[in-house]
């Protein structure tokens, strides 16, 4: 019997567990997670109004309910929990699927001013991540700047533009729903430093902005025209062509509209009045600008860029400031080191060979990685399947060559040892109790399922101790 620990219960971790039980009829898998809830970014990263994507939880659930898979939530690995070395002693192999837990930075002055946040922090708040805090994101904001043109940037732009009636049926926590429902944000500027041909959003996500009730999408045709592919995208990949077609339709519609009749973007119309989404390109952030007191965001200063002919841009020396009381930075994720594992600071990943962890260039027996911590924050959710399978193939090949694969781990059931050392995991039954509590909370509010937003409420529901 082979006992394997998978650290992380997001898609990469669950797909790793799935590959293990499919490819080895005797393997036993413990899926450990720091949080008491499974599913990783499917629960805490997918926008609450994207119910079809969130339904992937049903597929992941099937794996976690497999009779040779065990979910152990609330178990921290590393400096503040079970050491990496100890985990390796308890299991025949360990696969780390810990994702990319932080954001890349802009590296510009004013980035850390109050009112300037990473998009991940904003997403965690409206997704009820138990580590999130209410930073008053939308309080007193009339205009927002979202820096980035990927799907996360589109998500936060859409959530800022949605009304209470559209968000109430989701599982968004009540406090976030109330704050967004009362928001005065009327103008949302989503800004990219390159052109539409280099944007990372998908066409489906992009087009969703155009069907939001009481919301106008504004695109400047002259700005789009700076992209060499804009006038003739026929030679571009299909996804790029579709994006350009969607943007061109909005730009053409704008050209036919008398913009002088549009509302003043500086006023605060309240949540029930019209909202405007401004899609901007070829603007590079150079400074997050403070207000007169120097204590809060007042806008973002951008430099106009132009294509350099090499899929990049060059600055022009011309600048523009967009006023905003809320800035959300969405320029990519980055992995963080886990104490006890090697880490490549340049790539933000764990060094590996086909999923095998490398320590000082040599394969570390029994240690593996999958997902974003292995390959970087690239691909879609489905990309994790092939990534996980590659790692599992390496793991099982190594196990077949090792005498350890023929016997049970030296300490028997690792859960017995963990409990003896003071670890109190949230088992699958505890997670099911959380699900019931969230359904009950939603019913009491006249809504569907509503997420519990903090550690104490989650742990009470699970029957454990709050952190």
C-alpha positions as CSV (number, residue, x, y, z in Angstrom):
1,X,0.0,0.0,0.0
2,X,1.2,3.5,-0.9
3,X,0.2,6.4,1.3
4,X,0.4,9.8,-0.4
5,X,-0.2,13.3,1.0
6,X,-1.5,15.9,-1.4
7,X,-1.1,19.4,0.1
8,X,-3.8,21.7,-1.3
9,X,-7.5,20.8,-2.3
10,X,-7.9,23.1,-5.2
11,X,-8.2,21.7,-8.8
12,X,-4.5,20.7,-9.1
13,X,-4.7,18.9,-5.7
14,X,-7.9,17.1,-6.4
15,X,-6.9,16.1,-10.0
16,X,-3.7,14.8,-8.5
17,X,-5.7,12.6,-6.1
18,X,-7.9,11.5,-8.9
19,X,-5.0,10.4,-11.0
20,X,-3.5,8.5,-8.1
21,X,-6.6,6.5,-7.4
22,X,-7.2,5.9,-11.1
23,X,-3.7,4.7,-11.8
24,X,-2.9,2.7,-8.7
25,X,-5.6,0.4,-7.3
26,X,-4.1,0.3,-3.8
27,X,-3.0,3.9,-3.1
28,X,-4.4,5.8,-0.2
29,X,-4.5,9.6,-0.5
30,X,-4.9,12.3,2.2
31,X,-5.7,15.7,0.7
32,X,-4.6,18.3,3.3
33,X,-5.6,21.9,3.2
34,X,-4.9,24.9,5.5
35,X,-8.6,25.9,5.2
36,X,-11.5,23.9,6.6
37,X,-13.2,24.1,3.2
38,X,-12.1,22.3,0.0
39,X,-11.9,23.4,-3.6
40,X,-9.3,26.2,-3.4
41,X,-9.8,28.9,-6.0
42,X,-13.0,27.3,-7.3
43,X,-14.5,28.3,-3.9
44,X,-12.5,31.4,-3.2
45,X,-11.4,32.7,-6.6
46,X,-14.2,32.1,-9.1
47,X,-16.6,35.0,-9.2
48,X,-19.9,34.3,-7.4
49,X,-22.0,35.1,-10.4
50,X,-20.2,32.4,-12.5
51,X,-22.3,29.6,-11.4
52,X,-21.4,27.3,-14.3
53,X,-17.7,27.4,-13.4
54,X,-18.4,27.1,-9.7
55,X,-20.4,23.9,-10.4
56,X,-17.0,22.3,-11.0
57,X,-17.2,21.7,-7.2
58,X,-19.5,18.8,-7.9
59,X,-16.8,17.1,-10.0
60,X,-14.1,17.8,-7.4
61,X,-16.5,16.5,-4.7
62,X,-16.8,13.1,-6.4
63,X,-13.0,12.7,-6.1
64,X,-12.9,13.8,-2.4
65,X,-15.6,11.3,-1.6
66,X,-13.7,8.4,-3.1
67,X,-13.3,5.6,-0.6
68,X,-9.5,5.8,-0.9
69,X,-9.3,9.6,-0.6
70,X,-9.5,11.4,2.7
71,X,-10.0,15.2,3.1
72,X,-8.2,16.7,6.1
73,X,-9.0,20.4,6.4
74,X,-7.6,23.0,8.8
75,X,-4.1,21.5,8.6
76,X,-1.3,24.0,8.0
77,X,2.0,22.8,6.6
78,X,5.3,24.6,7.1
79,X,6.6,27.1,9.7
80,X,3.3,27.5,11.6
81,X,2.1,23.9,11.3
82,X,3.3,20.4,10.4
83,X,6.9,20.7,9.1
84,X,7.7,19.6,5.6
85,X,10.2,17.2,7.0
86,X,7.7,15.6,9.3
87,X,5.1,15.2,6.6
88,X,7.7,13.4,4.5
89,X,8.3,11.0,7.4
90,X,4.6,10.2,7.7
91,X,3.9,9.5,4.0
92,X,5.5,7.5,1.3
93,X,5.2,10.5,-1.0
94,X,4.0,14.1,-0.7
95,X,2.7,16.2,-3.6
96,X,2.6,20.0,-3.0
97,X,-0.3,21.7,-4.9
98,X,-0.2,25.0,-3.0
99,X,-0.8,27.3,-6.0
100,X,0.4,30.9,-6.3
101,X,-0.9,32.7,-3.2
102,X,0.1,36.3,-3.8
103,X,0.0,38.9,-6.5
104,X,2.7,40.4,-8.7
105,X,3.4,44.0,-7.8
106,X,3.4,47.0,-10.1
107,X,6.6,48.4,-8.7
108,X,5.4,52.1,-8.9
109,X,5.3,54.9,-6.3
110,X,2.1,55.0,-4.3
111,X,1.2,51.4,-4.9
112,X,0.5,50.8,-1.2
113,X,-1.6,53.9,-0.5
114,X,-4.9,53.2,1.2
115,X,-7.5,52.6,-1.5
116,X,-5.0,50.7,-3.7
117,X,-5.4,47.0,-3.3
118,X,-4.4,43.8,-5.1
119,X,-7.3,42.3,-7.0
120,X,-6.8,39.0,-5.1
121,X,-7.5,40.9,-1.8
122,X,-10.7,42.2,-3.3
123,X,-11.8,38.9,-4.6
124,X,-11.0,37.2,-1.3
125,X,-13.4,39.7,0.4
126,X,-16.4,39.2,-1.8
127,X,-15.7,35.4,-1.9
128,X,-15.7,35.1,1.9
129,X,-12.1,33.8,2.3
130,X,-11.7,33.5,6.1
131,X,-8.4,35.5,6.0
132,X,-10.0,38.4,4.2
133,X,-10.9,41.6,6.0
134,X,-13.4,44.4,5.0
135,X,-11.0,47.2,4.0
136,X,-13.9,49.5,3.0
137,X,-13.0,48.9,-0.7
138,X,-16.0,50.7,-2.2
139,X,-16.7,53.1,0.6
140,X,-16.9,56.7,-0.7
141,X,-15.5,55.6,-4.1
142,X,-17.1,57.1,-7.2
143,X,-14.5,55.9,-9.8
144,X,-12.4,52.8,-9.9
145,X,-9.3,51.8,-11.9
146,X,-8.6,48.2,-12.5
147,X,-5.1,47.7,-13.8
148,X,-4.8,44.6,-16.0
149,X,-6.7,43.0,-18.8
150,X,-7.0,39.3,-17.8
151,X,-10.1,37.4,-16.7
152,X,-9.6,38.4,-13.0
153,X,-9.6,42.1,-14.1
154,X,-12.8,41.4,-16.0
155,X,-14.3,39.6,-13.0
156,X,-13.7,42.5,-10.5
157,X,-14.9,45.0,-13.1
158,X,-18.1,43.1,-13.6
159,X,-18.7,42.7,-9.9
160,X,-18.2,46.4,-9.3
161,X,-20.8,47.1,-12.0
162,X,-23.4,44.6,-10.9
163,X,-26.5,45.6,-8.9
164,X,-27.9,44.1,-5.7
165,X,-30.6,42.2,-7.6
166,X,-28.1,40.4,-9.7
167,X,-25.7,39.6,-6.8
168,X,-28.3,38.5,-4.2
169,X,-28.9,35.1,-5.7
170,X,-25.2,34.2,-5.4
171,X,-23.3,32.8,-2.4
172,X,-21.6,36.2,-1.8
173,X,-21.3,36.9,2.0
174,X,-24.0,39.3,3.3
175,X,-21.6,42.1,4.3
176,X,-19.9,42.2,0.9
177,X,-23.3,42.2,-0.8
178,X,-24.5,45.1,1.3
179,X,-21.4,47.1,0.7
180,X,-21.6,46.6,-3.1
181,X,-25.3,47.2,-3.2
182,X,-24.7,50.6,-1.5
183,X,-21.7,51.5,-3.6
184,X,-21.5,54.8,-5.5
185,X,-19.0,53.6,-8.0
186,X,-20.2,54.8,-11.4
187,X,-17.1,54.6,-13.6
188,X,-14.8,51.6,-13.8
189,X,-11.7,52.0,-15.9
190,X,-10.0,48.7,-16.9
191,X,-6.6,49.5,-18.3
192,X,-3.9,47.5,-20.1
193,X,-0.4,48.6,-21.0
194,X,-0.5,46.8,-24.3
195,X,-3.2,46.4,-27.0
196,X,-6.2,44.2,-27.4
197,X,-4.2,41.6,-29.3
198,X,-2.2,40.9,-26.1
199,X,-5.1,41.0,-23.7
200,X,-5.4,37.9,-21.6
201,X,-9.2,37.9,-21.1
202,X,-11.4,35.4,-22.9
203,X,-14.1,36.6,-25.3
204,X,-16.8,35.0,-23.3
205,X,-15.7,36.9,-20.2
206,X,-15.3,40.1,-22.2
207,X,-18.8,40.0,-23.8
208,X,-20.4,39.5,-20.4
209,X,-19.6,43.2,-19.7
210,X,-21.8,44.2,-22.6
211,X,-24.9,42.6,-21.2
212,X,-24.8,44.0,-17.7
213,X,-28.1,45.9,-16.9
214,X,-27.9,49.7,-16.9
215,X,-24.2,49.6,-17.8
216,X,-22.5,51.2,-20.8
217,X,-19.2,49.9,-22.2
218,X,-17.0,52.6,-23.7
219,X,-14.1,51.9,-26.0
220,X,-12.0,54.4,-28.0
221,X,-11.5,53.3,-31.6
222,X,-8.5,55.6,-32.0
223,X,-6.8,53.9,-29.0
224,X,-7.6,50.4,-30.3
225,X,-6.2,51.5,-33.7
226,X,-2.7,51.7,-32.2
227,X,-2.7,47.9,-32.3
228,X,-1.3,46.7,-35.7
229,X,-3.8,43.8,-35.7
230,X,-6.9,46.0,-35.1
231,X,-7.6,46.9,-38.7
232,X,-6.9,43.4,-40.1
233,X,-6.9,40.7,-37.4
234,X,-7.4,37.9,-40.1
235,X,-3.9,36.5,-39.4
236,X,-4.3,36.5,-35.6
237,X,-5.4,33.5,-33.5
238,X,-9.1,32.9,-33.3
239,X,-9.3,34.1,-29.7
240,X,-7.7,37.4,-30.6
241,X,-9.9,37.9,-33.6
242,X,-13.0,37.4,-31.4
243,X,-11.8,39.8,-28.8
244,X,-11.1,42.5,-31.4
245,X,-14.5,42.0,-32.9
246,X,-16.2,42.5,-29.6
247,X,-14.1,45.6,-28.9
248,X,-14.7,47.0,-32.4
249,X,-18.5,46.6,-31.9
250,X,-18.4,48.7,-28.8
251,X,-16.1,51.3,-30.4
252,X,-18.4,51.6,-33.5
253,X,-21.4,52.1,-31.3
254,X,-19.6,54.8,-29.3
255,X,-18.8,56.6,-32.5
256,X,-22.4,56.8,-33.3
257,X,-23.4,58.2,-29.9
258,X,-23.2,61.8,-28.9
259,X,-21.0,61.6,-25.9
260,X,-21.9,65.1,-24.8
261,X,-25.2,63.7,-23.7
262,X,-23.7,61.2,-21.3
263,X,-23.7,61.7,-17.5
264,X,-20.9,63.5,-15.8
265,X,-18.4,60.8,-14.7
266,X,-17.5,62.8,-11.7
267,X,-20.9,62.8,-10.0
268,X,-22.1,60.1,-7.6
269,X,-25.3,58.7,-9.0
270,X,-25.9,56.0,-6.5
271,X,-26.2,52.3,-7.2
272,X,-29.5,52.5,-9.2
273,X,-28.3,54.9,-11.8
274,X,-26.2,54.1,-14.9
275,X,-22.6,52.8,-14.7
276,X,-19.9,53.1,-17.3
277,X,-17.1,50.6,-18.0
278,X,-14.1,52.2,-19.8
279,X,-11.9,49.7,-21.6
280,X,-8.5,51.4,-22.1
281,X,-5.3,50.2,-23.8
282,X,-1.7,51.2,-24.4
283,X,-1.4,52.9,-21.0
284,X,1.3,51.9,-18.5
285,X,0.9,52.8,-14.8
286,X,3.8,54.9,-13.5
287,X,2.3,56.2,-10.2
288,X,-0.6,55.7,-7.9
289,X,-1.5,59.3,-7.1
290,X,-2.4,60.5,-3.6
291,X,-5.0,62.9,-2.6
292,X,-4.3,66.4,-1.2
293,X,-3.6,65.0,2.3
294,X,-1.2,62.4,0.9
295,X,-3.1,59.7,2.8
296,X,-5.4,58.1,0.2
297,X,-5.6,57.2,-3.5
298,X,-6.9,59.9,-5.8
299,X,-6.0,58.4,-9.2
300,X,-3.4,56.7,-11.3
301,X,-0.9,58.4,-13.6
302,X,-0.3,56.5,-16.8
303,X,2.2,56.8,-19.7
304,X,0.9,56.4,-23.2
305,X,2.7,53.4,-24.9
306,X,3.0,52.2,-28.5
307,X,3.8,48.8,-29.9
308,X,7.5,48.0,-30.3
309,X,7.0,45.5,-33.0
310,X,8.2,42.7,-30.7
311,X,4.9,42.0,-28.8
312,X,5.9,44.6,-26.3
313,X,5.5,48.4,-25.9
314,X,7.7,51.5,-25.6
315,X,6.8,54.6,-23.7
316,X,6.0,57.9,-25.5
317,X,6.7,60.3,-22.7
318,X,3.0,61.5,-22.8
319,X,1.0,61.0,-19.6
320,X,-2.6,60.9,-18.5
321,X,-4.1,60.7,-15.0
322,X,-7.4,58.9,-14.4
323,X,-9.1,60.0,-11.2
324,X,-10.1,57.2,-8.9
325,X,-10.8,56.5,-5.2
326,X,-10.3,52.8,-5.7
327,X,-7.5,51.0,-7.5
328,X,-7.4,47.3,-8.0
329,X,-4.1,45.8,-9.3
330,X,-4.6,42.6,-11.4
331,X,-1.3,42.0,-13.1
332,X,-0.8,38.3,-12.3
333,X,-0.2,35.8,-9.5
334,X,3.0,34.6,-7.9
335,X,3.9,31.6,-5.8
336,X,5.3,32.0,-2.3
337,X,7.9,29.9,-0.5
338,X,6.9,27.1,1.8
339,X,9.4,26.6,4.6
340,X,11.2,23.4,4.0
341,X,10.8,23.3,0.2
342,X,13.3,24.8,-2.3
343,X,12.0,27.8,-4.1
344,X,13.0,29.7,-7.3
345,X,12.5,33.4,-6.6
346,X,12.8,34.4,-10.3
347,X,10.0,32.1,-11.4
348,X,8.0,31.9,-8.2
349,X,7.9,28.1,-8.4
350,X,9.5,25.0,-6.8
351,X,12.3,23.6,-9.0
352,X,11.3,20.3,-10.4
353,X,11.8,17.7,-13.2
354,X,8.5,16.3,-14.5
355,X,7.0,17.1,-11.1
356,X,9.9,15.7,-9.0
357,X,11.2,18.3,-6.5
358,X,14.8,19.2,-7.1
359,X,17.0,20.1,-4.1
360,X,20.3,21.7,-5.3
361,X,19.7,20.2,-8.7
362,X,19.1,16.6,-7.4
363,X,15.8,14.8,-7.2
364,X,14.4,14.8,-3.7
365,X,12.9,11.3,-3.1
366,X,9.2,11.3,-2.3
367,X,8.6,15.0,-2.9
368,X,6.6,16.3,-5.8
369,X,4.7,19.4,-7.1
370,X,1.7,20.0,-9.3
371,X,-0.3,23.0,-10.4
372,X,0.8,26.7,-10.3
373,X,3.6,26.1,-7.8
374,X,5.0,23.7,-10.4
375,X,4.5,25.5,-13.7
376,X,3.7,29.1,-12.7
377,X,0.2,30.8,-12.8
378,X,-0.6,29.8,-16.4
379,X,-3.5,28.0,-18.1
380,X,-7.1,27.4,-17.2
381,X,-8.6,25.1,-14.6
382,X,-8.5,22.1,-17.0
383,X,-4.8,22.6,-17.6
384,X,-4.3,21.1,-14.1
385,X,-5.4,17.7,-15.3
386,X,-2.4,17.1,-17.6
387,X,-0.1,18.7,-15.1
388,X,-1.3,16.5,-12.3
389,X,-1.1,13.4,-14.4
390,X,2.5,14.1,-15.4
391,X,3.5,14.4,-11.7
392,X,1.5,11.3,-10.7
393,X,3.2,9.3,-13.5
394,X,6.6,10.3,-12.1
395,X,5.5,9.5,-8.5
396,X,4.2,6.0,-9.4
397,X,7.3,5.2,-11.5
398,X,9.5,6.1,-8.6
399,X,7.4,4.1,-6.2
400,X,7.6,1.0,-8.4
401,X,11.4,1.3,-8.2
402,X,11.4,1.6,-4.5
403,X,11.1,-1.1,-1.9
404,X,8.9,1.3,0.1
405,X,6.0,0.8,-2.3
406,X,5.6,-2.7,-1.0
407,X,4.9,-1.8,2.6
408,X,2.8,0.5,4.7
409,X,4.3,3.8,5.8
410,X,6.5,3.3,8.9
411,X,4.0,5.0,11.3
412,X,0.9,3.3,10.0
413,X,-2.0,5.7,9.5
414,X,-0.5,9.2,9.4
415,X,-3.7,10.7,10.8
416,X,-3.1,8.8,14.1
417,X,0.3,10.4,14.3
418,X,-0.9,13.8,13.4
419,X,-3.6,13.7,16.1
420,X,-1.1,12.5,18.7
421,X,0.9,15.6,17.8
422,X,-2.0,18.0,18.5
423,X,-3.3,18.4,14.9
424,X,-7.1,18.5,14.8
425,X,-8.2,18.2,11.1
426,X,-11.6,19.1,9.8
427,X,-12.8,15.8,8.2
428,X,-15.3,15.6,5.4
429,X,-18.2,15.4,7.8
430,X,-17.0,18.7,9.2
431,X,-17.1,20.3,5.8
432,X,-20.6,18.9,5.2
433,X,-21.6,20.6,8.5
434,X,-20.2,23.9,7.1
435,X,-22.3,23.4,3.9
436,X,-25.5,22.9,6.0
437,X,-24.7,26.0,8.1
438,X,-24.3,28.1,4.9
439,X,-27.6,26.8,3.5
440,X,-29.3,27.7,6.8
441,X,-27.7,31.1,6.8
442,X,-28.9,31.8,3.3
443,X,-32.5,30.7,4.2
444,X,-32.5,33.0,7.2
445,X,-31.6,35.9,4.9
446,X,-34.1,35.0,2.2
447,X,-31.3,34.0,-0.2
448,X,-29.8,30.8,-1.4
449,X,-26.6,29.4,0.1
450,X,-24.5,32.2,1.7
451,X,-20.9,31.6,2.6
452,X,-19.7,31.9,6.2
453,X,-17.1,34.7,6.1
454,X,-14.6,34.1,8.9
455,X,-12.6,31.5,10.8
456,X,-14.8,31.5,14.0
457,X,-18.1,30.8,12.1
458,X,-16.5,28.2,9.9
459,X,-14.9,26.3,12.8
460,X,-18.1,26.5,14.9
461,X,-20.0,25.0,12.0
462,X,-17.4,22.3,11.5
463,X,-17.5,21.4,15.2
464,X,-13.9,22.5,15.8
465,X,-12.0,25.3,17.5
466,X,-11.8,28.8,16.0
467,X,-8.3,30.1,15.2
